[in-house]
């Protein structure tokens, strides 16, 4: 059965990079001393050049309710720009610093990727948890069980499987720690996620009501379960037909994300793109102790995530809309407007174009190292 929901639909081939400049983004690095990162699969799929990213350092601490300026560079531009369509999503997640290893957010002590089993989360080296981890193992287990959304546009790609691990950008389900490839590539996602939405930066405010209403901050999501555990069906009809439980998962219960026009930056420029030669930025008001119990207990381990979604406007305004009219499964295969390495005739000669259809409509990303959100002395008055 086809299933489709809201998504970013981006439709042009791009080779771009997106790096978080503040807080320092890892680009999957840790503490390696070489120019290139050791392992592009360590924590998440950045799609970035191996030379980017800051080296690991001691965890920063920020006070609740203070302003944290999130800064980034985005190579192919953003904002109100006639050449492209761009969205930037800013998110965070936290765990208690004394959480069980299977839930504990941490940077880890090795550049190797956490193993795909329950033992990976608890493995230790010299008394420290070995592997870096943001999403918990249970999140990836649900991803590898849940059927992928077959209502999505995958172009002419042949995906290697039918679970949410397989996407147009990740045909073979390459694993990046416990990140879910389908959730990574599409926003707002149709299943529960551990990330809390901070802001969505858009090319037009027309998209804002949809993004804010569909955010897991405010809208519960449903999954198919058996015995309380994720089952394969991804929609209510298939779940009922299988005799399983269509289960509501409550939203995070925090305000909807901010939604503003993305700051303008020019295309083909991986540098300071903001006004006056500064980085593009967003000022995030950090949550308060009343919002996160771990702040009140002074035991928050947190990470930031930036997702940079980039396309050009080849299909017009509707083709890139997130709410309706976007390109979907009906344009897959032979119906796709773009094909892999097409051969065209011009002036009596055949020319083959180097086209990688997995890169038409692309999501890049970066994440911070672990940081702490600390209580202030007036927390109990807020």
N, C-alpha and C positions, 0 to 999 in steps of 0.2 A: 504494500500500500504506500502511495506517495504521501509524504508529510512535508509541509513547508511552513515556515514561520519567518519572523522578522530577521533580517540580516543586513550586513553591509554587502552590497553588490558592486564590485569594482572591476573595471573592464579593460585595463591596458597593461601591456608588459612593461615592467619597471625593474630596474636594478638600483635600488636605493638603500640607504642606511638610516637608522634612527638610533641616536645615542642619548641616554639620559646624562646630563651634565651635573645636575644637582637635584637630590642627593646623588652621589657618585654611582653611575651605572656600571654593572659588572660586565655586560656583554658576554656572560658565561665564563668570565675569568675567575680566578681565585688569587693565588699568590705566586704564580709562575713568573720567572724573571726574564723570559724571552719576549720577543716582539709580538709574535702571534699567540693567541690563546691556545691552550693545550687541547681543549675539548669543546666543540660547538654544541654538544648534546648534554652538557653537565647539568643544567637546571631548566632550560627553556629554549625554544626555537626562536632565535633573534632574527635570522635571515641576514645578519649583518656581516661585514667584513671582519676577518679574524684579527685585524690589528687594533680594532677599537676596544674601548672599555677601560675602566680604572682598576688598579690593583686593590686587593683587599686591605682594609685597615680596621682599627678598633671601631666598634659599633658606636654610631652617633646617638645622642639623646636629645629629644625635643620636648618642650613642655606642652601639656594639653592646652588647646585653645589658641596656641600661638600660630603665626603664619609661617608656613614652610613654602619657600619659593621653589617650585619644580621647574627646572630648565632642561632644554633638549635641543638637539639639532636634527633636522629632517631633510634629507638630501634632495628630494624632488618637490619641495615646496608644500605650502598649505595655505589656508585662508581663502578669501574671496579672490579666486584666480581663474580666469577664463580658460587656462590651459589644462586644468586638472580638477579632480574631485577628491577631497581629502577629509578624513575624520581622524581625530586623535582621542583615544579613551584613556583616562587616568584612573587607576584603581589601587586599592591597598588591601592587605590582609594581615591579621595578627594571630598569634597564639600566646598562651601563657608560657612564660619562660620555664615553668616547672611542669609543663605538659608531658604526657607520655611520649616516648620517642616517635611513635607512629603518627603523632599530631604536631610535634615540635618543629616550628619554623626555625631554620638555622642555615648558616653559610657552609658548614662542613669543614673538613680538614684535608680533602683530596680533590683533585680535578677530575677524578673518575666519576662516571654517572652512577647514581644509586641503582642497585640491582632491582629487578622486577619481581620481587617477592617480599613477603612480610619481614624477612630477616634483614633486608637492606636498611630499613628504618632504625633498627636497633644495633647494627654493627658498630663496633668501637675500635679505635686505634689509640693506643697509649692513654686510655681512660676518657677519650673524647669520641663523640659520635662521628663516624667516618665521613658520611656523605652529606652534601648539601641537600636541602629539601624545602620547598615552599608548599605546594599542594600535597595533601596527605596521600598515602598509598591507596586508601579507600576510594579517593576521587578518580584515580587512574583505573582502578578495578571496575568502577561503574562505567567509565568511558569505554573500556575494552569489552564490556558486555552489551552496552546499549547499541542498538542498530543506528547506523548513520542516517541522516536525513536525506532521503532520496528525492526530495523535492528541490534540492539545490542544483544550481548550475555547476557542472564539472567540466564543461567544454567538451573536448574530444578525448579526455583522459580515460585510461583504463585503470580503475582503482583496484588494489590488490585484495580488498576484503569489504565486508559490509557492516563493520562496526564504526563507531565515532572516531576511531584512530585513523581512519582513511579519509583524506580530503583531496581537493584539487591541488592544493599546495604540497601535500604530503601523501603521494599516491601509495607508498609502501609502508605506511605507519611507522616510520622511523621514530624511535622513542627519545624524548627529551625529559629525563627524570619522570615526574608524574604529571606533567602538563597534558591536557587533553587536546589533541590537534583540532578537532572540530570546534570546541569552545574557544580555542585560541583565534581561529580564523573568522568567527562570526559573532556579532554583537547586535542586539542583546540575545543571549543564548536562551534556549528553550528548556533547559534543565537547571537544577540548582548548581551554584558555583560558590567557592569559598571567598572569592574576591568581592570587595565592597566598591561600588562605583563612586568615584569622587566627582568627575566631570566628563562631559562629552563636548569636544570642540568641533564645531560643524561649519560647513560652507554656507548654510542658510538656517535661520531660526525656525523655518517651517518644519524641520525634522524634530525639534525639541520635544513637543508634546508626546510624540511616539516613544522616543528614547527614554524619557522620564517615566512614562506610564509602564513600560515593559521591563524596566530595571528590576533585578532581583532585590534591590534595596527595599522596594515597596510592593512588588507583585510576587505572590507565591507561585511556585512551579510544580508541575506534576510529573511523576515518574511511575513506571510500571514496576511493581515489586512482587517478589515471592518470598514469604517469610521475612519481610522487612528489608530484603536485599534487592538491589537493582536487577531487573530481568531484561531480556532482549528487546521487547517491543518499545517503540518510542512514541506511540500515540494511543489514545484511549480505545479506539476501535479494535486494534490488533491485540491490545492488552486484555480486553474483555473476551475476545474470541479465544484467547489462550487460557481463559479461566483464571487470570491473575488479578492483582489488586492495583487499581489506578489510584496512586497515593499522592496526596498534597503535601508539599514540603513548604513550611512557612518562610516568608521573605525575611531578609535580615532585620527588618523593622526599624530602619533608619531613613532619613529624608531622601527623596529622589536626588539623583546627581544634578549638579549644576550643568547648565547647557548654554554655551556662549559661542559666538563666532570665533573660529580658530584664528590665532594671530597670523598675519600675512608673512610668508617667507617665499623667496623666489626659488624656482626650480633649478636643478643641477647645481646646487650650492650647499655643501655640507659644512656649514659654518654658522657664525652669528647671523641670524636672519631677522632679528627684531629691530625695533626702532632705535636709532642712535648707535647701531652696531652691536647691540647686546643680544644675548640668547633669547629665543622665544621662551615664554614662561607662563606659568599659571600659579597664582597664590592660593594655596590650600590652607584653609583654617582647620587645624588638627582637631580631632574629636576630643570630647571632654570625658571625665571619669564617669559621668552619668550615662555616656554612650557605650563605653567599653569597660567592663569590670576589671580587666587586667590593668587599666590605667590606675584605678583606685588602689589596686594591690601592688602597684609599681612592679609589674612583672610581664610587660608587653614586649614580645618579639614581633617586629613588623617588617614588611617589605612593600615597596612601591612598584607598580607596573605601568609602563606606557605602551600603548598599541597604536601604531601609525598605519592607517589604511589609505592606500593611494591608488588612484586610477586617473585616466583622462576622461573627457566627456564625449567619447565617440558615439555612445548610444543615446545621447541626449539626456535631459533631466530625469525622465522616468526610469531609464535603464539603471541609474545609480541610486534611485530612491531606496530608503530602508524599509518603508512601510507598505508600499504597493506599487505594482507596475514594474518591479525590478526583474532582471533576467533570471530565469529559473530552469527547471529540468526540461521544459519543452524546447529549450535551445541546446540540448546536449547532442553529442554524436554528430551525425550528418547535418543536423539543423544548426550547429554552432556557427556563429558568425566569424569565428577564428579557427584556423586549423594549424596543426603542427607542420612546420617547414613547408609551406605551400609553394608550388611551382607556378609561376605566372609567365605569360607570353607578352613580350614587348618588342616592337620593331623586328618581328620575325625571329626572335630568339627566346629561349626559355630561361627564366631566372628563378632559382630557388632561394626563398627568404629564410633566414635563420630565425625561426619563431618558436619559442618555448611556451606552449599554452598553459603550463602550470604557473606561469608568471604573469598572466593577464588578470589583473586584479590581485593585489598582493598586500599582505599584512606583515609589517616589521615590528620589532619590539625590543625593549630593554627592561631591566629590572634593577632595583637598588640592592645593595647589600643590606643585611639585617640592621635595623635601628630600633630604638626604644622610644615610646611615648610615656612621659613621666608626669605624675601628679604635681600640682602646685599646692602650696600650703592652704589655699582657700577652696580646695576641691569640695569640701563638705558644705560650702555655702552656695555652690553653683547649682 
